[in-house]
């Protein structure tokens, strides 16, 4: 179905090819998982399937890519639209209509599908992806996760033979991600659709994959069975890392397989209490206090009288299904978003107050926010200009806010090697996110709010983000992370707040909240239940013994 024959891709002024002599064949009805660190060429590989590379992106493609017998060099994307459906990293980039129902029908209109067939496919897709209640909603009113489901649905209605998905679950809550992946798997098994998925959250996808295409970063593509590739790969989901730590063979790829192998391990670990997931001193005084905060859009409640206190030295995860009000609450606390009722007060260095009533400069030094769509904060012509502007805006004003790193230093910790001359819009989604995070952290705010900060980040970048979050908490700052990434929460958060329909329905220590939830529990917790383990690091420390535990160990 898809053939890469000695394919190399070189972009203008690039020192090395992004892809180098790729020789891969993807069969009909195969689900291929594309993995690799941020910025190694996964999006380029996917873009070559429907002709976006090089017809739209530029650069030079050497070799030959054929899809269903068509050479992409001689067929631009419009001539492959009936065969290949593509969902990019940012769903907003692909929307061309105003409402959910119109967007689902648009691709079929362009392909001249009969109206009766269009109506039937729209209804089927609405039910398949749980969008029926949103059919008449404006696209801009939807949450990020809802927009992503619409983007996937708009491609599925055209019934493509090849489906290319670039991080399709990055903005979805765990339950919604399972629904989308189950739908994709049915297309593969029942209709023989060929699917390529690039995804950083491997724990969600690996058990469905027939084959893995791994990009190690030198332009090559390593293809093989999932268990074979992940045996030596530097990138692997927690269930595979757990298998490595326990010495299991073959390595498990699913919770079911891991639980079957884990009975002796559970017996061994039950003999002693687990080491703490996140040893940290007790949180300090309250830095932000929200009381009775309510947010509504056109009389539709998004946040209902939420009261929340954030303390210095504490990392709080804000979780809940898509549309539960997480982003609305963050914007209300930051001061830029609407607030129908309630109060917010942030304690400052000699001066605090409600961020909504302070100047933008002062509010930014008290509360920083990284939005779901980081490009909203990028407006200059190069990465260097954005970083320099962030440093100027964050210059000391006489207040002692503790040590501060430059925006460039922070960016290099998250995603090393980003060219300063690059236009911010030309970065990958993970690099854009890292850039905005560096810009906000340069101001060293007392309270930092992160809305889905791990979208587009590989495991290595997440480790760097955890290190930065830990350092901020150690300085006495408060960090709130709204996320669906349960593995990141298990590693990074001291406290978990769960929202549903605008209300707070759970609030407590991470171990108590996530272990008790079948939806938000990380893979290690599911494998080792009822033992209260959250991370591979804890398991490795417990297996290593007291001496190694004192020194610490890598997850």
N, C-alpha and C positions, 0 to 999 in steps of 0.2 A: 504493500500500500504506500509506504514512504521509503524512499531510498536516498541516502547520502553517499555519493560516489566521489571519494577523495576531495571533499569540500573544505575549502579554506575561505575565511572572510577577513579582509583587511580594511579598516576604516582609514580615512584620510588623516595623515600626519601621525598615525599610530606606529609605534616602534615595532610592535609584534602583532601577528594575526590574533584575532579574538578566537577564531576556530582554526584548527590546523589539521589538514588531511583527515577529516572525519569520514569514516567508512562504516556506515550503520544502515541496517534494514529493519524497518518496523512492519510487522505483519498485520494483516486485517484482523480486527477484533482483539487487538493487544492493548493493554493499558501499561504505558511506560511512564515511570516516575523519573523526572529529570532533577538531579541534585547537584549541589556545589555551592561554594561560598558566594557571598554577594559580589557582583561585578565580574564574574568569570566568563560570562557569555551565554547564560541560560536563555535569556530573552532573545539573543541573536539566533540561537539554535531554533527556538520556536518560531521566530519571525521568518526564518528561511523556508518554513513549511508552506506558508501561504503567499510567499513572494514579497512580503514587507521588506525583507532583506534580499537584495539591495534596492528594489524599486523605490521604496519610500525612505529608507534610512540612509541611503547613499553607501559609499564604500565599494569594494570590489569583491565579487564572489567568484572563486575559482572552483572548478569541478562541476558537478551536476547534481541537482536536487529534483527528484521526480515524485509526484503525488498522484496516485491513481493513473499513472501513465503520462501525466502532463509535466513537462519540464518547466519549472518555475521561472527560469531565465527568460522564456518566451511567453509566459502567462503572468501578467500583473495580478494583484490581489482581486480585482473585480472579476477576472476570468476564472478565479478559483473559489469564488464565494459560494457556489452551489455544492462544493465538495468539502471545503475546510471552513469550520466555524472557529473563531478566535475570541477569547475573553482575556483582556489585558489586566495588568495589575491595578489600574485605577478605573473603576466602572464609569465614572463621570466622563472620562475621555471618549467613551464609545456611544454615549446617549445622543440621540438626534431628535427625539420627540419630547412631549411634555408629561405624559402620564404612563403608568405601568402598562395598561392594556395596549396603548398605541405603540409602545416600545416593543412589546412582544410580537406585534403584527408587522412591524416595519420591514424586517428582513424578508418576510414572505411577500410583501407588496413589491419589493424590488425584484424578486424572483418570479413574479407573475403567478403565484399560487392561487387557485380558485377561491373565491370568498367563502364558500361552504367549508372547504378544507381548512382555511385560515381560522375560522371560528372554532372548529373542533380542536385544532392544535393549541390555540390560545387557552381554551378551557382545560385541556389536558396538562399544559405546562403550569397554569395557575395552581392546580391541585398538586402536581408533582413536587413543586418547590414551596408550597405553603404560602402562596401569594394571593389567594382568592379575596381576602379581606382588603387588600391594597390595590385592587384592580383600577380604581378610579383616582387613586392618590397621585399628586404631582411628584415627579421624581426627586425634585430638590427637597421635598419635605421628608423623605425617607432617611432612616439611619444608614450608616455606612454598610452595615451587614445586609440590610434590606436592598440597598442599591446593588450590592454584589450578586444577590440572588436574581434580581431582575436582569442584570447583565448576562448571567448564565442562561436564564430562560429565553432571552431574546435570540440567543444563538441556537438553542435546542429546537425552537419552533421550525427552523428551516430544515431540520432533519439532515444535518451534514454527515458525511461518511467518515470524516476526520474531525476530531474535536481537540483544540489546543487551548489549554487552560494555564494561565500564568498566575500562580498563587490564588486559586479560587476560593480557599477557605480562610484567607488571612483576616478578614473582617467579620467572620461568622462565629457565633457562640458554639460551644461543643455540640449541642443538640442539632442546630441548624447545619453545621458542617457534616454531621453524620447523615442528615437527610439528603444533602446535596451529593455527597460521595456515594450514597446508596443509589441515588438516581443515575449517576454517571456509570456505576457498576452495572446496573440493569441495562443501560444502553450498550455496554460492551458485551455482556453475556447474551442478551436476548436479540439484539439487532446487529451485532457484529461491528459496532462503531469502533474505530481506532482512536485512542485517546492518549495525548501527551500532556502530562501535568508537571509543571515546575512548582515545587513547594518547599518552603523551609521548615514547616511544621511536619516533619516526617512521621511523627507518632500518629498523625491522623490518617496518613495515606499508605504507608508502606505495606500494610497487610492486604491491600487491594491490588498491588502492583504485580504484573506478570514479569516485568523486567525493569532494571534500573539503568539509566544513562547518567553516569557520574562525570562531571567536569572538574578535574582536580585543580585547574587554574593555569595550566600551561598550554591551553588550546586544544588538548586532546579530549576525546570522549571515550570513557571506559564503559562498555556495555556488558551486562551479565545478569544472572539470577540475583534477586534481592539478598538472599542469605550469603551468597558468594561475595558480592560487592561490599556489603557492610561488615564482613569479617575483618577487613583491613582498612576500611574507609575511615578517614579522620572525622567524618560527619555521620552520626548514627542516632536514631531515636533512643529514648531512655530504656525501653524494653530490651533493645539490643545491648546497650551499655550494661544493663543489669546482667544479661546473659554472659557478657565478657567477664564481669567482676566475679560471677559465681562459677565460671568455668563450664558453662553448659555447651553441649554439642549435640545436635545442630543448634545454632543460635535461633531463638524465638523471634517471630516477627509480629505476633499478636498477643493480646492479653491472655487469650485462651491457651495458646501454646505455652506461654510463660508460667501460668498457674499450674499447668500439669507438671512442669519441671521443678516448681518451686517448693514442693512439700518438704523435702529435706532441709532446704534453706530456711523455711519458716520455722521449723523445729529448732534449728540451730540458733536463729536470731531471737526466739522467744525466751531463751535462757537469761537474757539481760535486757534492761531498758535501752532504747535506741539513743545514740548520741544526739544532741540538739541539732536541728536543721540549720538554725541561724543563731548562734550565741551572740548576744548583744546586751549591753547594759540596759537597765530600765529606762523607758522613754522619759524625756524631761517635761517641762511645763507645756501647756497648750499654746500653740502658735496661731491656730485658726479656729474660730468658733462660729458655726453656722446654726441658726435657730429658726425653725419653721419655714425653711426655704421652699417656695412653690414657683413652678415655671409652667406656663401654658402657651400653646401656639394656636391662635384662632379658636380660643376657648376649649382646646383639647389639652387636658392636663398631661404634662410630661414628668414633673416632679411634684410630689404631694407632701408638703409640710415636713420636709426632712431636716432633722437636727443631727449635727455631726461635729465632733471635736477632733482636731488633728494635733498631735504632740510632736515636739522636736525629738529627733533621733528615731522616729518610727517610719516604717515603710508600709503603706496601706494599699491593698489591692481592692479595686472597685470592680465587682463582677456582676453578671446578670445577662439574660438573653438580649438579643438585638432589640432596640426600641424600649428598653426598660427605664431609660432616663439618665444613664451614666454620663453621657457627653453634656447633656443639658445641665446637670448638677455641677460638673466641672466648670463650665463657662459661667454659671451663676456665681460660683465661689471666686472665680478669677476676676469678675467684675465687668467683663465685656458682654456677657450674655444677658438676656432678659430675666427679670426677676419680678414675679407678680406680688410676692409677699415674702416676709422673713428678713432676717438680718445676717450679715457676715462681718466679722471683725478679725483682722490680722494684727498680731502683735509685732511691732517693729523695733529697731534699735533706737529707742528713744522716741519713736514716732510710729504709731500704727493707725488703724482705722479700717473703714470699709473700702475695699479696692474700687468699688463702683463710684465712689465719691472723690477719689484721689486723681491726681494727674497721671497720664499714661506712663510717664517715666518713673514716678514714685511707685505706682501700682506694680510695674514690672519688677522692681527691686524687692517687692514684698511677695508677689505671687507670679510665678512663671507658668505658662501653659504651652504645651506642644500639641497641636490639633491632630485630628485623624488624617487630614490632608495637609501635609507639611508645606506643600507648594504655596499655600495661602500666605505664608510668611516670607516667601522668597520673591524679591523684586529687582535685584541688581543684575549686572551683566556677567559676573563671574563669581566663582567660589571665593576667591581672595577678597573681592569687594564686599561680599556678604560677611565674611569673617572680620574684616577690618571695621566695618560699620558696627558689628556687634561689640567689638572691643571698645570703640569710641562711646557707644551708648552705655556701656557698663563701667566706664571710668569711675574711680572712687570720687565720692562727693563729700568726703569728710566723715562718713559713717563707717564704723569698723564692722565689716560683714565677714571677716575671716579670710583665709587664703583663697585666691582666685586663680584659676588657670586661664590661659588665653583660649579663644575660640578654636584656633588652629590646633593647639595641643589636645583639646578635648576631642576634636574631630579625628585626629590621628589615633587616639586611643580606641575610638569606635570603629572607624573604617580607615585603616592606614593607606596612604598612597594616593589620595584623591588629588588630581591635578588642579592647582589653584586657578588656572586659566580657563577651566571648563565652565560653560554656562550651566547654572544650577538646574535648568529644565532638561539638560542632556544627561543628568545623572540617573542611575537606577533608582528605583523606589527606596531601596534600603539606604542608599547613599544620600538621597534627599532627606530622609528621616534623620539620619545621623547629623547632617549639616544643620538642620533646624534645632535639633537637640543641643548641639554645640553652641548655637547662637543664644538659646535661652539660658543654658547653664553658665554662660560667660557673665551674666548679670548676678550670679550667685544668689538667687532669691531665697528667702526664708522658707517658703512653701513652693514646691514644684509639682505641677499637675501634668501628667502624661496620659494622653488619650491614644490608646493602642500603639504604644511605642515600639513594639516588636514586629510590626508589619514590615515585611521585606528584609528583616535581619536574619542572618544565618546564626548557627549556634555559637560561633566564635564571637560575633558582634554582640550577641546577647550576654555572653560572659563578660565582655567589656562593659556593657551597660550595667550589669549587676555590680561590677566593681565600682563604677561611678556612683550608682545609687547608694551602695554601702558607704562610700566616702562621704557623700552628702549627709547621710544619717549620722555618721560618726562626728560630723561637724555640728550636729544639733539641729539640722534642718528636718522638715517633714516632707515626705514624698508620697504622692498618691498616684497610683497607676491603674487606669481603667483598661481592662484587657480581657480577652477570651483565652489567652495563652496560659492554660493551667500549669504547664511544666515550668514556665517562667515564674508564676506565682509561688509555686512550691519552693523555688530556689531563692526568690527575692523578697517575699513579703513577710512581715511580722504579724500582720492583721489583715483579715478579709471582711469586706462589707459587700453583701449581696443585695441587689435591687431587683424589684419586680413591679411593673406597672407604676413606676414613680415612687414606690415606697421602699424603705429599708426593711428587708425581711430576715437578715442575719448579720451579726456583727460580733466578731470574736477572733481569737488567735487562729493563725492559719491552719495549724494542725487540727484543731477542733472543727473548723468549718468545712474544710475541703475533704477530710477523711470521711465525714458524715454524709457527703454528697456523692451520689453515683454519677452525676453529670460533671462536677467540677474537680473530681479527684484526679491526681496525676497518675501516670502509668504504674509507678512503683507502688503507690498506695493500693491500686486495684490488684496488683499481682500478689502483694504480701498481706492483704487484709485477712484478719482483723488487726494485724500488727500496725502500730502507728508510724510507719516509715513513709517519707515523702520523696526522698531523692536517692539517687545512686551513690552520692557522696556519703550519706549516712550508712548505707549498706556496706560500702567499701571500708569505711572507718570501723564499723562493728566487726567485720571479718578480719581486719588487719590486726586488731588487738590494741591494748592500752598504749603501747609505745608509739605506734603509728598514729593513733587517734590524737595524741598530744601534738604531734607534728602537723597533722592535717594531711589530706590527700585529695588528688584530683577526682572529679566525678567520673 
